[in-house]
């Protein structure tokens, strides 16, 4: 029995006593219950994480769909704005052209009136000058004999035309 004096023997005995006490008090069942509870909690957290991941995936898909719709809507708004700008530019060009044409027509009419007024004024001055020249010539060249002769010729011509 020399092995009783060996330290390894007593370590083995104390180990078996310890295991026996642990089994007697059911510590292994309590450890298993704690581990099972911890496992259930982890499983529950994993399930919650899966649910959150699925929900996040749905939100992401919804966001991407809305982003695509928004991009399409933005493109349509830009296209509409470009079309409206083009129409506005065309209307503005047309309006400016009409305004320019009206102004040109008014200017041409004003120039035509000014020309007509100038022609009338020149004619009036020419007539006045012609009358003055005629009066001067008549006064210089017409004698009383010649005046009587012209008057009598005019009366005769008038009589012949009236008959």
Secondary structure, DSSP 4 states (H G I P E B T S, - for coil): -GGGGSHHHHHHHHHHHHHHHHHHTTHHHHHHHHHHHHHHHHHHHHHHHHHHHHHHHHHHHHHHHHHHHHHHHHHHHHHHHHHHHHHHHHHHHHHHHHHHHHHHHHHHHHHHHHHHHHHHHHHHHHHHHHHHHHHHHHHHH--HHHHHHHHHHHHHHHHHHH-
